[in-house]
Amino acid sequence: MDDHLDLVRTLGVLRTPTVLVVDGGGREVARMSGVVSDTQARQALSRVSTAGVELDGERQS
């Protein structure tokens, strides 16, 4: 964080670790701070629409 204070301020990161989940358009769809469980991570990732998003070089529908 110390090396990127401008980014920390722009993204509103208040503690570490902070995980941001963004969609294909770069919009934040979830934010988690502290220890993240597998369940929390999966729930956050489920908020990302996969329509038209490329994963591993393949278009997903």
mmCIF file as Biopython writes it, N, C-alpha, C and O atoms, coordinates in Angstrom:
data_model
#
loop_
_atom_site.group_PDB
_atom_site.id
_atom_site.type_symbol
_atom_site.label_atom_id
_atom_site.label_alt_id
_atom_site.label_comp_id
_atom_site.label_asym_id
_atom_site.label_entity_id
_atom_site.label_seq_id
_atom_site.pdbx_PDB_ins_code
_atom_site.Cartn_x
_atom_site.Cartn_y
_atom_site.Cartn_z
_atom_site.occupancy
_atom_site.B_iso_or_equiv
_atom_site.auth_seq_id
_atom_site.auth_asym_id
_atom_site.pdbx_PDB_model_num
ATOM 1   N N  . MET A ? 1  ? 0.817   -1.187  0.000   1.0 0.0 1  A 1 
ATOM 2   C CA . MET A ? 1  ? 0.000   0.000   0.000   1.0 0.0 1  A 1 
ATOM 3   C C  . MET A ? 1  ? 0.865   1.257   0.000   1.0 0.0 1  A 1 
ATOM 4   O O  . MET A ? 1  ? 0.544   2.247   -0.658  1.0 0.0 1  A 1 
ATOM 5   N N  . ASP A ? 2  ? 1.958   1.203   0.741   1.0 0.0 2  A 1 
ATOM 6   C CA . ASP A ? 2  ? 2.811   2.383   0.855   1.0 0.0 2  A 1 
ATOM 7   C C  . ASP A ? 2  ? 3.366   2.824   -0.490  1.0 0.0 2  A 1 
ATOM 8   O O  . ASP A ? 2  ? 3.610   4.011   -0.702  1.0 0.0 2  A 1 
ATOM 9   N N  . ASP A ? 3  ? 3.565   1.885   -1.392  1.0 0.0 3  A 1 
ATOM 10  C CA . ASP A ? 3  ? 4.153   2.211   -2.691  1.0 0.0 3  A 1 
ATOM 11  C C  . ASP A ? 3  ? 3.146   2.752   -3.695  1.0 0.0 3  A 1 
ATOM 12  O O  . ASP A ? 3  ? 3.536   3.274   -4.739  1.0 0.0 3  A 1 
ATOM 13  N N  . HIS A ? 4  ? 1.851   2.633   -3.394  1.0 0.0 4  A 1 
ATOM 14  C CA . HIS A ? 4  ? 0.815   3.039   -4.348  1.0 0.0 4  A 1 
ATOM 15  C C  . HIS A ? 4  ? -0.315  3.796   -3.642  1.0 0.0 4  A 1 
ATOM 16  O O  . HIS A ? 4  ? -1.486  3.445   -3.789  1.0 0.0 4  A 1 
ATOM 17  N N  . LEU A ? 5  ? 0.032   4.819   -2.888  1.0 0.0 5  A 1 
ATOM 18  C CA . LEU A ? 5  ? -0.966  5.549   -2.116  1.0 0.0 5  A 1 
ATOM 19  C C  . LEU A ? 5  ? -2.053  6.172   -2.990  1.0 0.0 5  A 1 
ATOM 20  O O  . LEU A ? 5  ? -3.209  6.248   -2.572  1.0 0.0 5  A 1 
ATOM 21  N N  . ASP A ? 6  ? -1.702  6.614   -4.187  1.0 0.0 6  A 1 
ATOM 22  C CA . ASP A ? 6  ? -2.707  7.200   -5.069  1.0 0.0 6  A 1 
ATOM 23  C C  . ASP A ? 6  ? -3.766  6.165   -5.445  1.0 0.0 6  A 1 
ATOM 24  O O  . ASP A ? 6  ? -4.955  6.481   -5.472  1.0 0.0 6  A 1 
ATOM 25  N N  . LEU A ? 7  ? -3.352  4.948   -5.732  1.0 0.0 7  A 1 
ATOM 26  C CA . LEU A ? 7  ? -4.277  3.875   -6.076  1.0 0.0 7  A 1 
ATOM 27  C C  . LEU A ? 7  ? -5.108  3.456   -4.868  1.0 0.0 7  A 1 
ATOM 28  O O  . LEU A ? 7  ? -6.301  3.180   -5.000  1.0 0.0 7  A 1 
ATOM 29  N N  . VAL A ? 8  ? -4.488  3.407   -3.697  1.0 0.0 8  A 1 
ATOM 30  C CA . VAL A ? 8  ? -5.187  3.077   -2.460  1.0 0.0 8  A 1 
ATOM 31  C C  . VAL A ? 8  ? -6.320  4.076   -2.227  1.0 0.0 8  A 1 
ATOM 32  O O  . VAL A ? 8  ? -7.436  3.688   -1.881  1.0 0.0 8  A 1 
ATOM 33  N N  . ARG A ? 9  ? -6.033  5.350   -2.416  1.0 0.0 9  A 1 
ATOM 34  C CA . ARG A ? 9  ? -7.058  6.388   -2.226  1.0 0.0 9  A 1 
ATOM 35  C C  . ARG A ? 9  ? -8.149  6.286   -3.279  1.0 0.0 9  A 1 
ATOM 36  O O  . ARG A ? 9  ? -9.335  6.381   -2.962  1.0 0.0 9  A 1 
ATOM 37  N N  . THR A ? 10 ? -7.752  6.095   -4.528  1.0 0.0 10 A 1 
ATOM 38  C CA . THR A ? 10 ? -8.724  6.007   -5.624  1.0 0.0 10 A 1 
ATOM 39  C C  . THR A ? 10 ? -9.677  4.842   -5.418  1.0 0.0 10 A 1 
ATOM 40  O O  . THR A ? 10 ? -10.878 4.977   -5.653  1.0 0.0 10 A 1 
ATOM 41  N N  . LEU A ? 11 ? -9.157  3.699   -4.981  1.0 0.0 11 A 1 
ATOM 42  C CA . LEU A ? 11 ? -9.982  2.503   -4.806  1.0 0.0 11 A 1 
ATOM 43  C C  . LEU A ? 11 ? -10.641 2.421   -3.431  1.0 0.0 11 A 1 
ATOM 44  O O  . LEU A ? 11 ? -11.482 1.553   -3.194  1.0 0.0 11 A 1 
ATOM 45  N N  . GLY A ? 12 ? -10.263 3.318   -2.532  1.0 0.0 12 A 1 
ATOM 46  C CA . GLY A ? 12 ? -10.869 3.329   -1.206  1.0 0.0 12 A 1 
ATOM 47  C C  . GLY A ? 12 ? -10.480 2.130   -0.356  1.0 0.0 12 A 1 
ATOM 48  O O  . GLY A ? 12 ? -11.292 1.631   0.423   1.0 0.0 12 A 1 
ATOM 49  N N  . VAL A ? 13 ? -9.251  1.666   -0.500  1.0 0.0 13 A 1 
ATOM 50  C CA . VAL A ? 13 ? -8.783  0.534   0.294   1.0 0.0 13 A 1 
ATOM 51  C C  . VAL A ? 13 ? -8.436  1.041   1.692   1.0 0.0 13 A 1 
ATOM 52  O O  . VAL A ? 13 ? -7.610  1.940   1.856   1.0 0.0 13 A 1 
ATOM 53  N N  . LEU A ? 14 ? -9.091  0.440   2.708   1.0 0.0 14 A 1 
ATOM 54  C CA . LEU A ? 14 ? -8.893  0.885   4.081   1.0 0.0 14 A 1 
ATOM 55  C C  . LEU A ? 14 ? -8.112  -0.110  4.918   1.0 0.0 14 A 1 
ATOM 56  O O  . LEU A ? 14 ? -7.557  0.253   5.956   1.0 0.0 14 A 1 
ATOM 57  N N  . ARG A ? 15 ? -8.060  -1.373  4.475   1.0 0.0 15 A 1 
ATOM 58  C CA . ARG A ? 15 ? -7.316  -2.376  5.220   1.0 0.0 15 A 1 
ATOM 59  C C  . ARG A ? 15 ? -6.802  -3.435  4.272   1.0 0.0 15 A 1 
ATOM 60  O O  . ARG A ? 15 ? -7.252  -3.542  3.131   1.0 0.0 15 A 1 
ATOM 61  N N  . THR A ? 16 ? -5.851  -4.217  4.760   1.0 0.0 16 A 1 
ATOM 62  C CA . THR A ? 16 ? -5.314  -5.310  3.950   1.0 0.0 16 A 1 
ATOM 63  C C  . THR A ? 16 ? -5.564  -6.623  4.674   1.0 0.0 16 A 1 
ATOM 64  O O  . THR A ? 16 ? -5.579  -6.658  5.904   1.0 0.0 16 A 1 
ATOM 65  N N  . PRO A ? 17 ? -5.754  -7.673  3.947   1.0 0.0 17 A 1 
ATOM 66  C CA . PRO A ? 17 ? -5.897  -7.682  2.497   1.0 0.0 17 A 1 
ATOM 67  C C  . PRO A ? 17 ? -7.278  -7.203  2.071   1.0 0.0 17 A 1 
ATOM 68  O O  . PRO A ? 17 ? -8.255  -7.385  2.798   1.0 0.0 17 A 1 
ATOM 69  N N  . THR A ? 18 ? -7.358  -6.601  0.909   1.0 0.0 18 A 1 
ATOM 70  C CA . THR A ? 18 ? -8.617  -6.233  0.289   1.0 0.0 18 A 1 
ATOM 71  C C  . THR A ? 18 ? -8.652  -6.871  -1.090  1.0 0.0 18 A 1 
ATOM 72  O O  . THR A ? 18 ? -7.706  -6.750  -1.868  1.0 0.0 18 A 1 
ATOM 73  N N  . VAL A ? 19 ? -9.747  -7.547  -1.381  1.0 0.0 19 A 1 
ATOM 74  C CA . VAL A ? 19 ? -9.928  -8.201  -2.675  1.0 0.0 19 A 1 
ATOM 75  C C  . VAL A ? 19 ? -11.049 -7.485  -3.406  1.0 0.0 19 A 1 
ATOM 76  O O  . VAL A ? 19 ? -12.158 -7.358  -2.887  1.0 0.0 19 A 1 
ATOM 77  N N  . LEU A ? 20 ? -10.755 -7.018  -4.614  1.0 0.0 20 A 1 
ATOM 78  C CA . LEU A ? 20 ? -11.764 -6.396  -5.453  1.0 0.0 20 A 1 
ATOM 79  C C  . LEU A ? 20 ? -12.082 -7.343  -6.600  1.0 0.0 20 A 1 
ATOM 80  O O  . LEU A ? 20 ? -11.175 -7.881  -7.234  1.0 0.0 20 A 1 
ATOM 81  N N  . VAL A ? 21 ? -13.365 -7.547  -6.867  1.0 0.0 21 A 1 
ATOM 82  C CA . VAL A ? 21 ? -13.795 -8.350  -8.009  1.0 0.0 21 A 1 
ATOM 83  C C  . VAL A ? 21 ? -14.405 -7.377  -9.002  1.0 0.0 21 A 1 
ATOM 84  O O  . VAL A ? 21 ? -15.333 -6.638  -8.673  1.0 0.0 21 A 1 
ATOM 85  N N  . VAL A ? 22 ? -13.879 -7.382  -10.217 1.0 0.0 22 A 1 
ATOM 86  C CA . VAL A ? 22 ? -14.373 -6.480  -11.250 1.0 0.0 22 A 1 
ATOM 87  C C  . VAL A ? 22 ? -14.916 -7.293  -12.421 1.0 0.0 22 A 1 
ATOM 88  O O  . VAL A ? 22 ? -14.470 -8.410  -12.681 1.0 0.0 22 A 1 
ATOM 89  N N  . ASP A ? 23 ? -15.886 -6.713  -13.120 1.0 0.0 23 A 1 
ATOM 90  C CA . ASP A ? 23 ? -16.444 -7.393  -14.282 1.0 0.0 23 A 1 
ATOM 91  C C  . ASP A ? 23 ? -15.612 -7.070  -15.512 1.0 0.0 23 A 1 
ATOM 92  O O  . ASP A ? 23 ? -14.607 -6.364  -15.422 1.0 0.0 23 A 1 
ATOM 93  N N  . GLY A ? 24 ? -16.028 -7.584  -16.655 1.0 0.0 24 A 1 
ATOM 94  C CA . GLY A ? 24 ? -15.284 -7.398  -17.893 1.0 0.0 24 A 1 
ATOM 95  C C  . GLY A ? 24 ? -15.141 -5.953  -18.313 1.0 0.0 24 A 1 
ATOM 96  O O  . GLY A ? 24 ? -14.238 -5.616  -19.079 1.0 0.0 24 A 1 
ATOM 97  N N  . GLY A ? 25 ? -16.030 -5.083  -17.817 1.0 0.0 25 A 1 
ATOM 98  C CA . GLY A ? 25 ? -15.964 -3.664  -18.135 1.0 0.0 25 A 1 
ATOM 99  C C  . GLY A ? 25 ? -15.159 -2.867  -17.127 1.0 0.0 25 A 1 
ATOM 100 O O  . GLY A ? 25 ? -15.076 -1.641  -17.216 1.0 0.0 25 A 1 
ATOM 101 N N  . GLY A ? 26 ? -14.560 -3.570  -16.161 1.0 0.0 26 A 1 
ATOM 102 C CA . GLY A ? 26 ? -13.752 -2.899  -15.158 1.0 0.0 26 A 1 
ATOM 103 C C  . GLY A ? 26 ? -14.541 -2.326  -13.993 1.0 0.0 26 A 1 
ATOM 104 O O  . GLY A ? 26 ? -13.990 -1.587  -13.177 1.0 0.0 26 A 1 
ATOM 105 N N  . ARG A ? 27 ? -15.825 -2.657  -13.903 1.0 0.0 27 A 1 
ATOM 106 C CA . ARG A ? 27 ? -16.661 -2.163  -12.804 1.0 0.0 27 A 1 
ATOM 107 C C  . ARG A ? 27 ? -16.550 -3.085  -11.589 1.0 0.0 27 A 1 
ATOM 108 O O  . ARG A ? 27 ? -16.597 -4.308  -11.723 1.0 0.0 27 A 1 
ATOM 109 N N  . GLU A ? 28 ? -16.405 -2.496  -10.421 1.0 0.0 28 A 1 
ATOM 110 C CA . GLU A ? 28 ? -16.328 -3.275  -9.188  1.0 0.0 28 A 1 
ATOM 111 C C  . GLU A ? 28 ? -17.686 -3.905  -8.903  1.0 0.0 28 A 1 
ATOM 112 O O  . GLU A ? 28 ? -18.701 -3.210  -8.860  1.0 0.0 28 A 1 
ATOM 113 N N  . VAL A ? 29 ? -17.703 -5.214  -8.710  1.0 0.0 29 A 1 
ATOM 114 C CA . VAL A ? 29 ? -18.948 -5.912  -8.399  1.0 0.0 29 A 1 
ATOM 115 C C  . VAL A ? 29 ? -18.939 -6.499  -6.998  1.0 0.0 29 A 1 
ATOM 116 O O  . VAL A ? 29 ? -19.990 -6.861  -6.470  1.0 0.0 29 A 1 
ATOM 117 N N  . ALA A ? 30 ? -17.764 -6.595  -6.393  1.0 0.0 30 A 1 
ATOM 118 C CA . ALA A ? 30 ? -17.660 -7.083  -5.018  1.0 0.0 30 A 1 
ATOM 119 C C  . ALA A ? 30 ? -16.357 -6.601  -4.409  1.0 0.0 30 A 1 
ATOM 120 O O  . ALA A ? 30 ? -15.366 -6.355  -5.097  1.0 0.0 30 A 1 
ATOM 121 N N  . ARG A ? 31 ? -16.398 -6.478  -3.087  1.0 0.0 31 A 1 
ATOM 122 C CA . ARG A ? 31 ? -15.219 -6.045  -2.330  1.0 0.0 31 A 1 
ATOM 123 C C  . ARG A ? 31 ? -15.216 -6.825  -1.024  1.0 0.0 31 A 1 
ATOM 124 O O  . ARG A ? 31 ? -16.233 -6.916  -0.336  1.0 0.0 31 A 1 
ATOM 125 N N  . MET A ? 32 ? -14.065 -7.383  -0.695  1.0 0.0 32 A 1 
ATOM 126 C CA . MET A ? 32 ? -13.935 -8.146  0.542   1.0 0.0 32 A 1 
ATOM 127 C C  . MET A ? 32 ? -12.653 -7.737  1.237   1.0 0.0 32 A 1 
ATOM 128 O O  . MET A ? 32 ? -11.621 -7.541  0.594   1.0 0.0 32 A 1 
ATOM 129 N N  . SER A ? 33 ? -12.720 -7.610  2.553   1.0 0.0 33 A 1 
ATOM 130 C CA . SER A ? 33 ? -11.531 -7.275  3.333   1.0 0.0 33 A 1 
ATOM 131 C C  . SER A ? 33 ? -11.298 -8.368  4.354   1.0 0.0 33 A 1 
ATOM 132 O O  . SER A ? 33 ? -12.233 -9.018  4.822   1.0 0.0 33 A 1 
ATOM 133 N N  . GLY A ? 34 ? -10.035 -8.559  4.688   1.0 0.0 34 A 1 
ATOM 134 C CA . GLY A ? 34 ? -9.697  -9.583  5.657   1.0 0.0 34 A 1 
ATOM 135 C C  . GLY A ? 34 ? -9.598  -10.941 4.993   1.0 0.0 34 A 1 
ATOM 136 O O  . GLY A ? 34 ? -9.485  -11.047 3.771   1.0 0.0 34 A 1 
ATOM 137 N N  . VAL A ? 35 ? -9.643  -11.969 5.809   1.0 0.0 35 A 1 
ATOM 138 C CA . VAL A ? 35 ? -9.556  -13.333 5.302   1.0 0.0 35 A 1 
ATOM 139 C C  . VAL A ? 35 ? -10.842 -13.661 4.566   1.0 0.0 35 A 1 
ATOM 140 O O  . VAL A ? 35 ? -11.936 -13.458 5.093   1.0 0.0 35 A 1 
ATOM 141 N N  . VAL A ? 36 ? -10.709 -14.168 3.347   1.0 0.0 36 A 1 
ATOM 142 C CA . VAL A ? 36 ? -11.856 -14.489 2.499   1.0 0.0 36 A 1 
ATOM 143 C C  . VAL A ? 36 ? -11.978 -16.006 2.405   1.0 0.0 36 A 1 
ATOM 144 O O  . VAL A ? 36 ? -11.027 -16.699 2.044   1.0 0.0 36 A 1 
ATOM 145 N N  . SER A ? 37 ? -13.168 -16.507 2.736   1.0 0.0 37 A 1 
ATOM 146 C CA . SER A ? 37 ? -13.390 -17.950 2.643   1.0 0.0 37 A 1 
ATOM 147 C C  . SER A ? 37 ? -13.677 -18.344 1.197   1.0 0.0 37 A 1 
ATOM 148 O O  . SER A ? 37 ? -13.989 -17.497 0.361   1.0 0.0 37 A 1 
ATOM 149 N N  . ASP A ? 38 ? -13.568 -19.632 0.917   1.0 0.0 38 A 1 
ATOM 150 C CA . ASP A ? 38 ? -13.900 -20.130 -0.419  1.0 0.0 38 A 1 
ATOM 151 C C  . ASP A ? 38 ? -15.333 -19.769 -0.786  1.0 0.0 38 A 1 
ATOM 152 O O  . ASP A ? 38 ? -15.606 -19.383 -1.922  1.0 0.0 38 A 1 
ATOM 153 N N  . THR A ? 39 ? -16.246 -19.891 0.167   1.0 0.0 39 A 1 
ATOM 154 C CA . THR A ? 39 ? -17.659 -19.585 -0.084  1.0 0.0 39 A 1 
ATOM 155 C C  . THR A ? 39 ? -17.840 -18.118 -0.435  1.0 0.0 39 A 1 
ATOM 156 O O  . THR A ? 39 ? -18.555 -17.791 -1.381  1.0 0.0 39 A 1 
ATOM 157 N N  . GLN A ? 40 ? -17.203 -17.237 0.312   1.0 0.0 40 A 1 
ATOM 158 C CA . GLN A ? 40 ? -17.291 -15.804 0.028   1.0 0.0 40 A 1 
ATOM 159 C C  . GLN A ? 40 ? -16.729 -15.487 -1.356  1.0 0.0 40 A 1 
ATOM 160 O O  . GLN A ? 40 ? -17.313 -14.703 -2.104  1.0 0.0 40 A 1 
ATOM 161 N N  . ALA A ? 41 ? -15.612 -16.089 -1.689  1.0 0.0 41 A 1 
ATOM 162 C CA . ALA A ? 41 ? -14.991 -15.849 -2.996  1.0 0.0 41 A 1 
ATOM 163 C C  . ALA A ? 41 ? -15.901 -16.321 -4.120  1.0 0.0 41 A 1 
ATOM 164 O O  . ALA A ? 41 ? -16.070 -15.619 -5.118  1.0 0.0 41 A 1 
ATOM 165 N N  . ARG A ? 42 ? -16.482 -17.487 -3.969  1.0 0.0 42 A 1 
ATOM 166 C CA . ARG A ? 42 ? -17.385 -18.020 -5.000  1.0 0.0 42 A 1 
ATOM 167 C C  . ARG A ? 42 ? -18.630 -17.148 -5.153  1.0 0.0 42 A 1 
ATOM 168 O O  . ARG A ? 42 ? -19.084 -16.905 -6.271  1.0 0.0 42 A 1 
ATOM 169 N N  . GLN A ? 43 ? -19.182 -16.677 -4.036  1.0 0.0 43 A 1 
ATOM 170 C CA . GLN A ? 43 ? -20.351 -15.796 -4.103  1.0 0.0 43 A 1 
ATOM 171 C C  . GLN A ? 43 ? -20.005 -14.503 -4.826  1.0 0.0 43 A 1 
ATOM 172 O O  . GLN A ? 43 ? -20.787 -14.017 -5.643  1.0 0.0 43 A 1 
ATOM 173 N N  . ALA A ? 44 ? -18.854 -13.954 -4.532  1.0 0.0 44 A 1 
ATOM 174 C CA . ALA A ? 44 ? -18.437 -12.708 -5.179  1.0 0.0 44 A 1 
ATOM 175 C C  . ALA A ? 44 ? -18.236 -12.925 -6.666  1.0 0.0 44 A 1 
ATOM 176 O O  . ALA A ? 44 ? -18.658 -12.103 -7.478  1.0 0.0 44 A 1 
ATOM 177 N N  . LEU A ? 45 ? -17.598 -14.020 -7.027  1.0 0.0 45 A 1 
ATOM 178 C CA . LEU A ? 45 ? -17.355 -14.296 -8.441  1.0 0.0 45 A 1 
ATOM 179 C C  . LEU A ? 45 ? -18.650 -14.585 -9.190  1.0 0.0 45 A 1 
ATOM 180 O O  . LEU A ? 45 ? -18.729 -14.348 -10.395 1.0 0.0 45 A 1 
ATOM 181 N N  . SER A ? 46 ? -19.655 -15.089 -8.503  1.0 0.0 46 A 1 
ATOM 182 C CA . SER A ? 46 ? -20.933 -15.371 -9.164  1.0 0.0 46 A 1 
ATOM 183 C C  . SER A ? 46 ? -21.647 -14.087 -9.570  1.0 0.0 46 A 1 
ATOM 184 O O  . SER A ? 46 ? -22.564 -14.128 -10.392 1.0 0.0 46 A 1 
ATOM 185 N N  . ARG A ? 47 ? -21.247 -12.959 -9.014  1.0 0.0 47 A 1 
ATOM 186 C CA . ARG A ? 47 ? -21.842 -11.667 -9.377  1.0 0.0 47 A 1 
ATOM 187 C C  . ARG A ? 47 ? -21.352 -11.142 -10.717 1.0 0.0 47 A 1 
ATOM 188 O O  . ARG A ? 47 ? -21.935 -10.221 -11.290 1.0 0.0 47 A 1 
ATOM 189 N N  . VAL A ? 48 ? -20.287 -11.733 -11.202 1.0 0.0 48 A 1 
ATOM 190 C CA . VAL A ? 48 ? -19.723 -11.298 -12.480 1.0 0.0 48 A 1 
ATOM 191 C C  . VAL A ? 48 ? -20.465 -12.016 -13.595 1.0 0.0 48 A 1 
ATOM 192 O O  . VAL A ? 48 ? -20.479 -13.246 -13.643 1.0 0.0 48 A 1 
ATOM 193 N N  . SER A ? 49 ? -21.073 -11.268 -14.477 1.0 0.0 49 A 1 
ATOM 194 C CA . SER A ? 49 ? -21.754 -11.850 -15.619 1.0 0.0 49 A 1 
ATOM 195 C C  . SER A ? 49 ? -20.716 -12.405 -16.576 1.0 0.0 49 A 1 
ATOM 196 O O  . SER A ? 49 ? -19.766 -11.707 -16.930 1.0 0.0 49 A 1 
ATOM 197 N N  . THR A ? 50 ? -20.883 -13.653 -17.000 1.0 0.0 50 A 1 
ATOM 198 C CA . THR A ? 50 ? -19.926 -14.245 -17.914 1.0 0.0 50 A 1 
ATOM 199 C C  . THR A ? 50 ? -20.354 -14.079 -19.364 1.0 0.0 50 A 1 
ATOM 200 O O  . THR A ? 50 ? -19.650 -14.533 -20.267 1.0 0.0 50 A 1 
ATOM 201 N N  . ALA A ? 51 ? -21.486 -13.441 -19.606 1.0 0.0 51 A 1 
ATOM 202 C CA . ALA A ? 51 ? -21.951 -13.245 -20.977 1.0 0.0 51 A 1 
ATOM 203 C C  . ALA A ? 51 ? -20.967 -12.358 -21.728 1.0 0.0 51 A 1 
ATOM 204 O O  . ALA A ? 51 ? -20.786 -11.188 -21.391 1.0 0.0 51 A 1 
ATOM 205 N N  . GLY A ? 52 ? -20.341 -12.922 -22.738 1.0 0.0 52 A 1 
ATOM 206 C CA . GLY A ? 52 ? -19.419 -12.155 -23.568 1.0 0.0 52 A 1 
ATOM 207 C C  . GLY A ? 52 ? -18.046 -11.958 -22.971 1.0 0.0 52 A 1 
ATOM 208 O O  . GLY A ? 52 ? -17.209 -11.286 -23.574 1.0 0.0 52 A 1 
ATOM 209 N N  . VAL A ? 53 ? -17.786 -12.525 -21.802 1.0 0.0 53 A 1 
ATOM 210 C CA . VAL A ? 53 ? -16.480 -12.390 -21.169 1.0 0.0 53 A 1 
ATOM 211 C C  . VAL A ? 53 ? -15.609 -13.550 -21.629 1.0 0.0 53 A 1 
ATOM 212 O O  . VAL A ? 53 ? -16.060 -14.694 -21.684 1.0 0.0 53 A 1 
ATOM 213 N N  . GLU A ? 54 ? -14.374 -13.250 -21.953 1.0 0.0 54 A 1 
ATOM 214 C CA . GLU A ? 54 ? -13.460 -14.305 -22.378 1.0 0.0 54 A 1 
ATOM 215 C C  . GLU A ? 54 ? -12.713 -14.853 -21.190 1.0 0.0 54 A 1 
ATOM 216 O O  . GLU A ? 54 ? -12.126 -14.098 -20.415 1.0 0.0 54 A 1 
ATOM 217 N N  . LEU A ? 55 ? -12.731 -16.161 -21.043 1.0 0.0 55 A 1 
ATOM 218 C CA . LEU A ? 55 ? -11.990 -16.834 -20.006 1.0 0.0 55 A 1 
ATOM 219 C C  . LEU A ? 55 ? -11.018 -17.799 -20.660 1.0 0.0 55 A 1 
ATOM 220 O O  . LEU A ? 55 ? -11.418 -18.650 -21.455 1.0 0.0 55 A 1 
ATOM 221 N N  . ASP A ? 56 ? -9.752  -17.667 -20.328 1.0 0.0 56 A 1 
ATOM 222 C CA . ASP A ? 56 ? -8.717  -18.531 -20.918 1.0 0.0 56 A 1 
ATOM 223 C C  . ASP A ? 56 ? -8.756  -18.499 -22.439 1.0 0.0 56 A 1 
ATOM 224 O O  . ASP A ? 56 ? -8.521  -19.514 -23.096 1.0 0.0 56 A 1 
ATOM 225 N N  . GLY A ? 57 ? -9.052  -17.333 -22.994 1.0 0.0 57 A 1 
ATOM 226 C CA . GLY A ? 57 ? -9.015  -17.176 -24.443 1.0 0.0 57 A 1 
ATOM 227 C C  . GLY A ? 57 ? -10.229 -17.694 -25.177 1.0 0.0 57 A 1 
ATOM 228 O O  . GLY A ? 57 ? -10.274 -17.638 -26.406 1.0 0.0 57 A 1 
ATOM 229 N N  . GLU A ? 58 ? -11.233 -18.207 -24.443 1.0 0.0 58 A 1 
ATOM 230 C CA . GLU A ? 58 ? -12.427 -18.724 -25.084 1.0 0.0 58 A 1 
ATOM 231 C C  . GLU A ? 58 ? -13.625 -17.892 -24.662 1.0 0.0 58 A 1 
ATOM 232 O O  . GLU A ? 58 ? -13.789 -17.557 -23.489 1.0 0.0 58 A 1 
ATOM 233 N N  . ARG A ? 59 ? -14.454 -17.568 -25.637 1.0 0.0 59 A 1 
ATOM 234 C CA . ARG A ? 59 ? -15.647 -16.791 -25.339 1.0 0.0 59 A 1 
ATOM 235 C C  . ARG A ? 59 ? -16.659 -17.676 -24.622 1.0 0.0 59 A 1 
ATOM 236 O O  . ARG A ? 59 ? -16.976 -18.776 -25.076 1.0 0.0 59 A 1 
ATOM 237 N N  . GLN A ? 60 ? -17.159 -17.179 -23.496 1.0 0.0 60 A 1 
ATOM 238 C CA . GLN A ? 60 ? -18.151 -17.897 -22.711 1.0 0.0 60 A 1 
ATOM 239 C C  . GLN A ? 60 ? -19.525 -17.307 -22.981 1.0 0.0 60 A 1 
ATOM 240 O O  . GLN A ? 60 ? -19.641 -16.100 -23.195 1.0 0.0 60 A 1 
ATOM 241 N N  . SER A ? 61 ? -20.558 -18.121 -22.975 1.0 0.0 61 A 1 
ATOM 242 C CA . SER A ? 61 ? -21.920 -17.605 -23.170 1.0 0.0 61 A 1 
ATOM 243 C C  . SER A ? 61 ? -22.796 -17.912 -21.999 1.0 0.0 61 A 1 
ATOM 244 O O  . SER A ? 61 ? -23.973 -17.551 -21.996 1.0 0.0 61 A 1 
#
